[in-house]
Amino acid sequence: MAESEEDERPAYHHKVSLRIWHPAIDPVEITAVLGPTPGRAWRAGEPRTNPKGDPLKGNWKEPIGLRT
């Protein structure tokens, strides 16, 4: 493919989300195995927060959550 043809291709951006639930494993252990640092991680019973870290009412009910 000629260089000018490559310049005409649209730029694509992708976002991939991975969410993991587990009844007992520590989110730190999951991160150590998978590699990428999650954007958010929590364990059941911890105080809930929004994505910015501001407190919400209640505690997390889900066993464990990781969001990249």
C-alpha positions as CSV (number, residue, x, y, z in Angstrom):
1,M,0.0,0.0,0.0
2,A,1.4,3.4,-0.9
3,E,2.1,5.9,1.9
4,S,-0.6,8.3,0.6
5,E,-3.2,5.5,0.9
6,E,-2.2,4.8,4.5
7,D,-2.7,8.4,5.4
8,E,-6.3,8.3,4.2
9,R,-7.3,5.5,6.5
10,P,-9.4,6.6,9.5
11,A,-7.8,6.5,12.9
12,Y,-9.5,4.0,15.1
13,H,-9.4,4.0,18.9
14,H,-10.5,1.1,21.1
15,K,-11.4,0.8,24.7
16,V,-11.4,-2.6,26.4
17,S,-13.0,-3.2,29.8
18,L,-12.4,-6.2,32.0
19,R,-14.4,-6.8,35.1
20,I,-13.6,-9.6,37.5
21,W,-15.6,-10.9,40.4
22,H,-14.2,-13.4,42.9
23,P,-15.5,-14.4,46.3
24,A,-12.2,-14.2,48.2
25,I,-9.1,-13.4,46.2
26,D,-7.4,-10.0,46.9
27,P,-7.6,-7.6,43.9
28,V,-3.8,-7.0,44.3
29,E,-3.2,-10.7,43.5
30,I,-5.3,-10.5,40.4
31,T,-3.4,-7.4,39.3
32,A,-0.1,-9.2,39.9
33,V,-1.1,-12.0,37.6
34,L,-2.8,-10.0,34.8
35,G,-0.3,-7.1,34.8
36,P,-2.3,-3.9,34.0
37,T,-3.2,-1.7,37.0
38,P,-7.0,-1.4,37.3
39,G,-8.6,1.9,37.2
40,R,-10.8,0.8,40.2
41,A,-10.7,-2.1,42.6
42,W,-12.6,-3.0,45.7
43,R,-13.6,-5.8,48.1
44,A,-17.0,-6.6,49.6
45,G,-17.6,-4.6,52.7
46,E,-15.4,-1.7,51.8
47,P,-17.1,1.8,51.6
48,R,-18.4,2.5,48.1
49,T,-17.0,5.4,46.0
50,N,-17.7,6.8,42.6
51,P,-15.1,6.6,39.8
52,K,-13.6,9.9,41.0
53,G,-13.1,8.5,44.5
54,D,-15.9,10.5,46.2
55,P,-17.8,8.6,48.9
56,L,-21.2,7.0,48.2
57,K,-23.7,5.6,50.7
58,G,-23.2,2.0,51.8
59,N,-20.5,-0.6,51.3
60,W,-19.7,-2.8,48.3
61,K,-21.8,-5.9,48.3
62,E,-20.1,-7.6,45.4
63,P,-17.3,-9.9,46.5
64,I,-14.5,-8.2,44.5
65,G,-14.5,-5.9,41.5
66,L,-11.7,-4.8,39.2
67,R,-12.2,-2.4,36.4
68,T,-9.5,-1.5,34.0
